Amino acid sequence: MEITMYDTLLQLPLFQGLGRMDLTNILSKVKLSFHTFEPDEIIVRQDDKCEQLLFFLSGELLAETRHFDPLYFYTEVYKKPSVIEPYSVFGLHPNYQSTYKARTRVKILIIEKKYILTELNNYEIFRINYLNILSNQVQVEHKRMNRLYTTGVRQKIIQFFLLQAHKVEGEKIIKIKMEDLAKIIDETRINVSRELNEMNEKGLIELGRKSIYIPALEQLALSYRKSND
């Protein structure tokens, strides 16, 4: 096995800390499926059954989440290697929470769910890595719930953006009518329009027709924290 394969696996959070011998054993027993997706090609759809671990290896990936009404669509951009929705593999509702598609040419590694139970679960480091990912996700959600109730129009808008995100960094695109956003956060359309235009002038967001582009959500998150200090 080429050294590049080991390097690729060690980039992924679930395999970090494993030794070369462990990786050799895994590669001899676990079927790894590598796939390349072209721009705009769908990888999985929201509500599809999650029966595998998907690892995003390279390129730019879009995660699109539709609201159940649907009042809005929320899109996130992934640029760093990561595991896609490891929390959706098990539980009462093992379904994907978002639709994932390629923004550029994307490489994906797929490991079937059965190998998690029969092989990967035998490695303590893998189990710890998996538990850490799930625990971090729960802790993030807990912090979000603690900040759910806020005052101020801008704070409400930013909090809405933060609540929708899988990760509080990077590019986001929200397709939503301004009047719908106003209803969701219980504010007037005029007040929402004023705040959005001020954020647009400061370069924190870019307003389009029924859309809001956020170049870096972490910058909005920083301004949100400062406004609540």
Secondary structure as the mmCIF struct_conf table of DSSP 4:
data_model
#
loop_
_struct_conf.conf_type_id
_struct_conf.id
_struct_conf.beg_label_comp_id
_struct_conf.beg_label_asym_id
_struct_conf.beg_label_seq_id
_struct_conf.end_label_comp_id
_struct_conf.end_label_asym_id
_struct_conf.end_label_seq_id
HELX_RH_AL_P HELX_RH_AL_P1 ILE A 3 LEU A 10
TURN_TY1_P TURN_TY1_P1 GLN A 11 GLN A 11
BEND BEND1 LEU A 12 LEU A 12
TURN_TY1_P TURN_TY1_P2 PRO A 13 GLY A 17
HELX_RH_AL_P HELX_RH_AL_P2 ARG A 20 LYS A 29
BEND BEND2 VAL A 30 VAL A 30
STRN STRN1 SER A 33 PHE A 37
TURN_TY1_P TURN_TY1_P3 PRO A 39 ASP A 40
STRN STRN2 ILE A 42 VAL A 44
TURN_TY1_P TURN_TY1_P4 GLN A 46 ASP A 47
STRN STRN3 LYS A 49 LYS A 49
STRN STRN4 GLN A 52 SER A 58
BEND BEND3 GLY A 59 GLY A 59
STRN STRN5 LEU A 61 ARG A 66
BEND BEND4 PHE A 68 ASP A 69
BEND BEND5 LEU A 71 LEU A 71
STRN STRN6 TYR A 72 TYR A 78
BEND BEND6 LYS A 80 LYS A 80
STRN STRN7 SER A 82 ILE A 84
HELX_RH_3T_P HELX_RH_3T_P1 PRO A 86 SER A 88
BEND BEND7 VAL A 89 LEU A 92
STRN STRN8 ASN A 95 ASN A 95
BEND BEND8 GLN A 97 SER A 98
STRN STRN9 THR A 99 ALA A 102
BEND BEND9 ARG A 103 THR A 104
STRN STRN10 VAL A 106 GLU A 112
HELX_RH_AL_P HELX_RH_AL_P3 LYS A 113 THR A 118
TURN_TY1_P TURN_TY1_P5 GLU A 119 GLU A 119
HELX_RH_3T_P HELX_RH_3T_P2 LEU A 120 ASN A 122
HELX_RH_AL_P HELX_RH_AL_P4 GLU A 124 ASN A 146
TURN_TY1_P TURN_TY1_P6 ARG A 147 ARG A 147
BEND BEND10 LEU A 148 LEU A 148
BEND BEND11 GLY A 152 GLY A 152
HELX_RH_AL_P HELX_RH_AL_P5 VAL A 153 GLN A 164
BEND BEND12 HIS A 166 GLY A 170
STRN STRN11 LYS A 172 ILE A 176
HELX_RH_AL_P HELX_RH_AL_P6 MET A 178 ILE A 184
TURN_TY1_P TURN_TY1_P7 ILE A 185 ASP A 186
HELX_RH_AL_P HELX_RH_AL_P7 ARG A 189 GLU A 201
TURN_TY1_P TURN_TY1_P8 LYS A 202 GLY A 203
BEND BEND13 LEU A 204 LEU A 204
STRN STRN12 GLU A 206 GLY A 208
TURN_TY1_P TURN_TY1_P9 ARG A 209 LYS A 210
STRN STRN13 SER A 211 ILE A 214
BEND BEND14 PRO A 215 PRO A 215
HELX_RH_AL_P HELX_RH_AL_P8 LEU A 217 ASN A 228
#
